[in-house]
Amino acid sequence: MYTIGSFSNLCNVPVKTVRYYSEIGLLNPLYVDSVTSYRYYDYDIR
């Protein structure tokens, strides 16, 4: 699992874009920490 910052670097897009994609339902985090609300993503290219 990757933090949103690591995932955005891996995909070569800004963090703001990843957040926007999440808001519109295009890209959903694998896990959201209930305490911190941190989003964690998985890089799966099947």
mmCIF file of the N, C-alpha and C atoms, coordinates in Angstrom:
data_MODEL
# 
_entry.id   MODEL 
# 
loop_
_atom_site.group_PDB 
_atom_site.id 
_atom_site.type_symbol 
_atom_site.label_atom_id 
_atom_site.label_alt_id 
_atom_site.label_comp_id 
_atom_site.label_asym_id 
_atom_site.label_entity_id 
_atom_site.label_seq_id 
_atom_site.pdbx_PDB_ins_code 
_atom_site.Cartn_x 
_atom_site.Cartn_y 
_atom_site.Cartn_z 
_atom_site.occupancy 
_atom_site.B_iso_or_equiv 
_atom_site.pdbx_formal_charge 
_atom_site.auth_seq_id 
_atom_site.auth_comp_id 
_atom_site.auth_asym_id 
_atom_site.auth_atom_id 
_atom_site.pdbx_PDB_model_num 
ATOM 1   N N  . MET A 1 1  ? 0.839   -1.181 0.000   1.00 0.00 ? 1  MET A N  1 
ATOM 2   C CA . MET A 1 1  ? 0.000   0.000  0.000   1.00 0.00 ? 1  MET A CA 1 
ATOM 3   C C  . MET A 1 1  ? 0.879   1.238  0.000   1.00 0.00 ? 1  MET A C  1 
ATOM 4   N N  . TYR A 1 2  ? 0.394   2.257  -0.666  1.00 0.00 ? 2  TYR A N  1 
ATOM 5   C CA . TYR A 1 2  ? 1.122   3.512  -0.781  1.00 0.00 ? 2  TYR A CA 1 
ATOM 6   C C  . TYR A 1 2  ? 0.309   4.653  -0.180  1.00 0.00 ? 2  TYR A C  1 
ATOM 7   N N  . THR A 1 3  ? 1.012   5.593  0.427   1.00 0.00 ? 3  THR A N  1 
ATOM 8   C CA . THR A 1 3  ? 0.337   6.817  0.858   1.00 0.00 ? 3  THR A CA 1 
ATOM 9   C C  . THR A 1 3  ? -0.029  7.601  -0.383  1.00 0.00 ? 3  THR A C  1 
ATOM 10  N N  . ILE A 1 4  ? -0.879  8.579  -0.235  1.00 0.00 ? 4  ILE A N  1 
ATOM 11  C CA . ILE A 1 4  ? -1.315  9.361  -1.387  1.00 0.00 ? 4  ILE A CA 1 
ATOM 12  C C  . ILE A 1 4  ? -0.139  10.063 -2.059  1.00 0.00 ? 4  ILE A C  1 
ATOM 13  N N  . GLY A 1 5  ? 0.828   10.530 -1.276  1.00 0.00 ? 5  GLY A N  1 
ATOM 14  C CA . GLY A 1 5  ? 2.008   11.187 -1.842  1.00 0.00 ? 5  GLY A CA 1 
ATOM 15  C C  . GLY A 1 5  ? 2.877   10.235 -2.630  1.00 0.00 ? 5  GLY A C  1 
ATOM 16  N N  . SER A 1 6  ? 3.118   9.064  -2.073  1.00 0.00 ? 6  SER A N  1 
ATOM 17  C CA . SER A 1 6  ? 3.920   8.057  -2.772  1.00 0.00 ? 6  SER A CA 1 
ATOM 18  C C  . SER A 1 6  ? 3.214   7.573  -4.033  1.00 0.00 ? 6  SER A C  1 
ATOM 19  N N  . PHE A 1 7  ? 1.916   7.383  -3.929  1.00 0.00 ? 7  PHE A N  1 
ATOM 20  C CA . PHE A 1 7  ? 1.146   6.928  -5.079  1.00 0.00 ? 7  PHE A CA 1 
ATOM 21  C C  . PHE A 1 7  ? 1.146   7.968  -6.194  1.00 0.00 ? 7  PHE A C  1 
ATOM 22  N N  . SER A 1 8  ? 1.004   9.235  -5.828  1.00 0.00 ? 8  SER A N  1 
ATOM 23  C CA . SER A 1 8  ? 0.999   10.294 -6.846  1.00 0.00 ? 8  SER A CA 1 
ATOM 24  C C  . SER A 1 8  ? 2.360   10.386 -7.536  1.00 0.00 ? 8  SER A C  1 
ATOM 25  N N  . ASN A 1 9  ? 3.444   10.221 -6.782  1.00 0.00 ? 9  ASN A N  1 
ATOM 26  C CA . ASN A 1 9  ? 4.785   10.203 -7.390  1.00 0.00 ? 9  ASN A CA 1 
ATOM 27  C C  . ASN A 1 9  ? 4.957   9.015  -8.326  1.00 0.00 ? 9  ASN A C  1 
ATOM 28  N N  . LEU A 1 10 ? 4.474   7.867  -7.903  1.00 0.00 ? 10 LEU A N  1 
ATOM 29  C CA . LEU A 1 10 ? 4.575   6.660  -8.703  1.00 0.00 ? 10 LEU A CA 1 
ATOM 30  C C  . LEU A 1 10 ? 3.818   6.806  -10.027 1.00 0.00 ? 10 LEU A C  1 
ATOM 31  N N  . CYS A 1 11 ? 2.675   7.467  -9.979  1.00 0.00 ? 11 CYS A N  1 
ATOM 32  C CA . CYS A 1 11 ? 1.837   7.651  -11.177 1.00 0.00 ? 11 CYS A CA 1 
ATOM 33  C C  . CYS A 1 11 ? 2.165   8.935  -11.925 1.00 0.00 ? 11 CYS A C  1 
ATOM 34  N N  . ASN A 1 12 ? 3.069   9.742  -11.368 1.00 0.00 ? 12 ASN A N  1 
ATOM 35  C CA . ASN A 1 12 ? 3.493   10.989 -11.989 1.00 0.00 ? 12 ASN A CA 1 
ATOM 36  C C  . ASN A 1 12 ? 2.343   11.984 -12.182 1.00 0.00 ? 12 ASN A C  1 
ATOM 37  N N  . VAL A 1 13 ? 1.497   12.090 -11.146 1.00 0.00 ? 13 VAL A N  1 
ATOM 38  C CA . VAL A 1 13 ? 0.414   13.077 -11.137 1.00 0.00 ? 13 VAL A CA 1 
ATOM 39  C C  . VAL A 1 13 ? 0.437   13.798 -9.794  1.00 0.00 ? 13 VAL A C  1 
ATOM 40  N N  . PRO A 1 14 ? -0.057  15.026 -9.742  1.00 0.00 ? 14 PRO A N  1 
ATOM 41  C CA . PRO A 1 14 ? -0.085  15.746 -8.467  1.00 0.00 ? 14 PRO A CA 1 
ATOM 42  C C  . PRO A 1 14 ? -1.043  15.096 -7.454  1.00 0.00 ? 14 PRO A C  1 
ATOM 43  N N  . VAL A 1 15 ? -0.761  15.281 -6.183  1.00 0.00 ? 15 VAL A N  1 
ATOM 44  C CA . VAL A 1 15 ? -1.621  14.774 -5.116  1.00 0.00 ? 15 VAL A CA 1 
ATOM 45  C C  . VAL A 1 15 ? -3.038  15.322 -5.282  1.00 0.00 ? 15 VAL A C  1 
ATOM 46  N N  . LYS A 1 16 ? -3.136  16.573 -5.675  1.00 0.00 ? 16 LYS A N  1 
ATOM 47  C CA . LYS A 1 16 ? -4.438  17.207 -5.869  1.00 0.00 ? 16 LYS A CA 1 
ATOM 48  C C  . LYS A 1 16 ? -5.277  16.442 -6.902  1.00 0.00 ? 16 LYS A C  1 
ATOM 49  N N  . THR A 1 17 ? -4.636  15.939 -7.933  1.00 0.00 ? 17 THR A N  1 
ATOM 50  C CA . THR A 1 17 ? -5.334  15.165 -8.959  1.00 0.00 ? 17 THR A CA 1 
ATOM 51  C C  . THR A 1 17 ? -5.840  13.844 -8.399  1.00 0.00 ? 17 THR A C  1 
ATOM 52  N N  . VAL A 1 18 ? -5.029  13.178 -7.593  1.00 0.00 ? 18 VAL A N  1 
ATOM 53  C CA . VAL A 1 18 ? -5.444  11.916 -6.972  1.00 0.00 ? 18 VAL A CA 1 
ATOM 54  C C  . VAL A 1 18 ? -6.648  12.175 -6.062  1.00 0.00 ? 18 VAL A C  1 
ATOM 55  N N  . ARG A 1 19 ? -6.616  13.255 -5.296  1.00 0.00 ? 19 ARG A N  1 
ATOM 56  C CA . ARG A 1 19 ? -7.752  13.593 -4.432  1.00 0.00 ? 19 ARG A CA 1 
ATOM 57  C C  . ARG A 1 19 ? -9.006  13.873 -5.248  1.00 0.00 ? 19 ARG A C  1 
ATOM 58  N N  . TYR A 1 20 ? -8.846  14.596 -6.354  1.00 0.00 ? 20 TYR A N  1 
ATOM 59  C CA . TYR A 1 20 ? -9.981  14.899 -7.221  1.00 0.00 ? 20 TYR A CA 1 
ATOM 60  C C  . TYR A 1 20 ? -10.568 13.614 -7.813  1.00 0.00 ? 20 TYR A C  1 
ATOM 61  N N  . TYR A 1 21 ? -9.719  12.734 -8.307  1.00 0.00 ? 21 TYR A N  1 
ATOM 62  C CA . TYR A 1 21 ? -10.188 11.464 -8.851  1.00 0.00 ? 21 TYR A CA 1 
ATOM 63  C C  . TYR A 1 21 ? -10.942 10.661 -7.785  1.00 0.00 ? 21 TYR A C  1 
ATOM 64  N N  . SER A 1 22 ? -10.484 10.740 -6.556  1.00 0.00 ? 22 SER A N  1 
ATOM 65  C CA . SER A 1 22 ? -11.156 10.059 -5.459  1.00 0.00 ? 22 SER A CA 1 
ATOM 66  C C  . SER A 1 22 ? -12.535 10.677 -5.204  1.00 0.00 ? 22 SER A C  1 
ATOM 67  N N  . GLU A 1 23 ? -12.610 12.005 -5.235  1.00 0.00 ? 23 GLU A N  1 
ATOM 68  C CA . GLU A 1 23 ? -13.883 12.703 -5.006  1.00 0.00 ? 23 GLU A CA 1 
ATOM 69  C C  . GLU A 1 23 ? -14.940 12.337 -6.034  1.00 0.00 ? 23 GLU A C  1 
ATOM 70  N N  . ILE A 1 24 ? -14.537 12.205 -7.295  1.00 0.00 ? 24 ILE A N  1 
ATOM 71  C CA . ILE A 1 24 ? -15.513 11.922 -8.346  1.00 0.00 ? 24 ILE A CA 1 
ATOM 72  C C  . ILE A 1 24 ? -15.739 10.419 -8.545  1.00 0.00 ? 24 ILE A C  1 
ATOM 73  N N  . GLY A 1 25 ? -15.061 9.592  -7.758  1.00 0.00 ? 25 GLY A N  1 
ATOM 74  C CA . GLY A 1 25 ? -15.273 8.157  -7.805  1.00 0.00 ? 25 GLY A CA 1 
ATOM 75  C C  . GLY A 1 25 ? -14.491 7.427  -8.882  1.00 0.00 ? 25 GLY A C  1 
ATOM 76  N N  . LEU A 1 26 ? -13.544 8.096  -9.499  1.00 0.00 ? 26 LEU A N  1 
ATOM 77  C CA . LEU A 1 26 ? -12.747 7.486  -10.553 1.00 0.00 ? 26 LEU A CA 1 
ATOM 78  C C  . LEU A 1 26 ? -11.652 6.587  -9.990  1.00 0.00 ? 26 LEU A C  1 
ATOM 79  N N  . LEU A 1 27 ? -11.109 6.959  -8.850  1.00 0.00 ? 27 LEU A N  1 
ATOM 80  C CA . LEU A 1 27 ? -10.024 6.219  -8.214  1.00 0.00 ? 27 LEU A CA 1 
ATOM 81  C C  . LEU A 1 27 ? -10.320 6.129  -6.728  1.00 0.00 ? 27 LEU A C  1 
ATOM 82  N N  . ASN A 1 28 ? -10.554 4.930  -6.248  1.00 0.00 ? 28 ASN A N  1 
ATOM 83  C CA . ASN A 1 28 ? -10.889 4.752  -4.839  1.00 0.00 ? 28 ASN A CA 1 
ATOM 84  C C  . ASN A 1 28 ? -9.703  4.207  -4.064  1.00 0.00 ? 28 ASN A C  1 
ATOM 85  N N  . PRO A 1 29 ? -9.462  4.754  -2.881  1.00 0.00 ? 29 PRO A N  1 
ATOM 86  C CA . PRO A 1 29 ? -8.363  4.238  -2.068  1.00 0.00 ? 29 PRO A CA 1 
ATOM 87  C C  . PRO A 1 29 ? -8.633  2.799  -1.633  1.00 0.00 ? 29 PRO A C  1 
ATOM 88  N N  . LEU A 1 30 ? -7.569  2.049  -1.470  1.00 0.00 ? 30 LEU A N  1 
ATOM 89  C CA . LEU A 1 30 ? -7.685  0.677  -0.999  1.00 0.00 ? 30 LEU A CA 1 
ATOM 90  C C  . LEU A 1 30 ? -8.132  0.666  0.463   1.00 0.00 ? 30 LEU A C  1 
ATOM 91  N N  . TYR A 1 31 ? -7.635  1.642  1.215   1.00 0.00 ? 31 TYR A N  1 
ATOM 92  C CA . TYR A 1 31 ? -7.917  1.704  2.652   1.00 0.00 ? 31 TYR A CA 1 
ATOM 93  C C  . TYR A 1 31 ? -7.896  3.162  3.094   1.00 0.00 ? 31 TYR A C  1 
ATOM 94  N N  . VAL A 1 32 ? -8.821  3.527  3.989   1.00 0.00 ? 32 VAL A N  1 
ATOM 95  C CA . VAL A 1 32 ? -8.835  4.854  4.600   1.00 0.00 ? 32 VAL A CA 1 
ATOM 96  C C  . VAL A 1 32 ? -8.762  4.659  6.103   1.00 0.00 ? 32 VAL A C  1 
ATOM 97  N N  . ASP A 1 33 ? -7.728  5.222  6.725   1.00 0.00 ? 33 ASP A N  1 
ATOM 98  C CA . ASP A 1 33 ? -7.545  5.111  8.170   1.00 0.00 ? 33 ASP A CA 1 
ATOM 99  C C  . ASP A 1 33 ? -8.668  5.868  8.871   1.00 0.00 ? 33 ASP A C  1 
ATOM 100 N N  . SER A 1 34 ? -9.384  5.206  9.746   1.00 0.00 ? 34 SER A N  1 
ATOM 101 C CA . SER A 1 34 ? -10.537 5.817  10.417  1.00 0.00 ? 34 SER A CA 1 
ATOM 102 C C  . SER A 1 34 ? -10.141 6.904  11.418  1.00 0.00 ? 34 SER A C  1 
ATOM 103 N N  . VAL A 1 35 ? -8.923  6.862  11.912  1.00 0.00 ? 35 VAL A N  1 
ATOM 104 C CA . VAL A 1 35 ? -8.463  7.850  12.883  1.00 0.00 ? 35 VAL A CA 1 
ATOM 105 C C  . VAL A 1 35 ? -7.893  9.091  12.185  1.00 0.00 ? 35 VAL A C  1 
ATOM 106 N N  . THR A 1 36 ? -7.018  8.875  11.223  1.00 0.00 ? 36 THR A N  1 
ATOM 107 C CA . THR A 1 36 ? -6.324  9.993  10.586  1.00 0.00 ? 36 THR A CA 1 
ATOM 108 C C  . THR A 1 36 ? -6.945  10.423 9.256   1.00 0.00 ? 36 THR A C  1 
ATOM 109 N N  . SER A 1 37 ? -7.811  9.600  8.698   1.00 0.00 ? 37 SER A N  1 
ATOM 110 C CA . SER A 1 37 ? -8.414  9.806  7.374   1.00 0.00 ? 37 SER A CA 1 
ATOM 111 C C  . SER A 1 37 ? -7.385  9.766  6.248   1.00 0.00 ? 37 SER A C  1 
ATOM 112 N N  . TYR A 1 38 ? -6.211  9.213  6.509   1.00 0.00 ? 38 TYR A N  1 
ATOM 113 C CA . TYR A 1 38 ? -5.209  9.046  5.468   1.00 0.00 ? 38 TYR A CA 1 
ATOM 114 C C  . TYR A 1 38 ? -5.714  8.011  4.472   1.00 0.00 ? 38 TYR A C  1 
ATOM 115 N N  . ARG A 1 39 ? -5.458  8.277  3.205   1.00 0.00 ? 39 ARG A N  1 
ATOM 116 C CA . ARG A 1 39 ? -5.861  7.360  2.144   1.00 0.00 ? 39 ARG A CA 1 
ATOM 117 C C  . ARG A 1 39 ? -4.649  6.544  1.714   1.00 0.00 ? 39 ARG A C  1 
ATOM 118 N N  . TYR A 1 40 ? -4.869  5.274  1.517   1.00 0.00 ? 40 TYR A N  1 
ATOM 119 C CA . TYR A 1 40 ? -3.804  4.385  1.052   1.00 0.00 ? 40 TYR A CA 1 
ATOM 120 C C  . TYR A 1 40 ? -4.256  3.727  -0.238  1.00 0.00 ? 40 TYR A C  1 
ATOM 121 N N  . TYR A 1 41 ? -3.345  3.683  -1.210  1.00 0.00 ? 41 TYR A N  1 
ATOM 122 C CA . TYR A 1 41 ? -3.651  3.180  -2.533  1.00 0.00 ? 41 TYR A CA 1 
ATOM 123 C C  . TYR A 1 41 ? -2.780  1.995  -2.865  1.00 0.00 ? 41 TYR A C  1 
ATOM 124 N N  . ASP A 1 42 ? -3.249  1.189  -3.814  1.00 0.00 ? 42 ASP A N  1 
ATOM 125 C CA . ASP A 1 42 ? -2.501  0.047  -4.292  1.00 0.00 ? 42 ASP A CA 1 
ATOM 126 C C  . ASP A 1 42 ? -2.260  0.252  -5.788  1.00 0.00 ? 42 ASP A C  1 
ATOM 127 N N  . TYR A 1 43 ? -1.085  -0.079 -6.240  1.00 0.00 ? 43 TYR A N  1 
ATOM 128 C CA . TYR A 1 43 ? -0.727  0.063  -7.650  1.00 0.00 ? 43 TYR A CA 1 
ATOM 129 C C  . TYR A 1 43 ? -0.876  -1.293 -8.306  1.00 0.00 ? 43 TYR A C  1 
ATOM 130 N N  . ASP A 1 44 ? -2.046  -1.534 -8.866  1.00 0.00 ? 44 ASP A N  1 
ATOM 131 C CA . ASP A 1 44 ? -2.345  -2.826 -9.481  1.00 0.00 ? 44 ASP A CA 1 
ATOM 132 C C  . ASP A 1 44 ? -2.708  -2.592 -10.940 1.00 0.00 ? 44 ASP A C  1 
ATOM 133 N N  . ILE A 1 45 ? -1.885  -3.093 -11.855 1.00 0.00 ? 45 ILE A N  1 
ATOM 134 C CA . ILE A 1 45 ? -2.112  -2.833 -13.287 1.00 0.00 ? 45 ILE A CA 1 
ATOM 135 C C  . ILE A 1 45 ? -2.471  -4.109 -14.031 1.00 0.00 ? 45 ILE A C  1 
ATOM 136 N N  . ARG A 1 46 ? -3.442  -4.813 -13.575 1.00 0.00 ? 46 ARG A N  1 
ATOM 137 C CA . ARG A 1 46 ? -3.873  -6.052 -14.237 1.00 0.00 ? 46 ARG A CA 1 
ATOM 138 C C  . ARG A 1 46 ? -4.577  -5.785 -15.518 1.00 0.00 ? 46 ARG A C  1 
# 
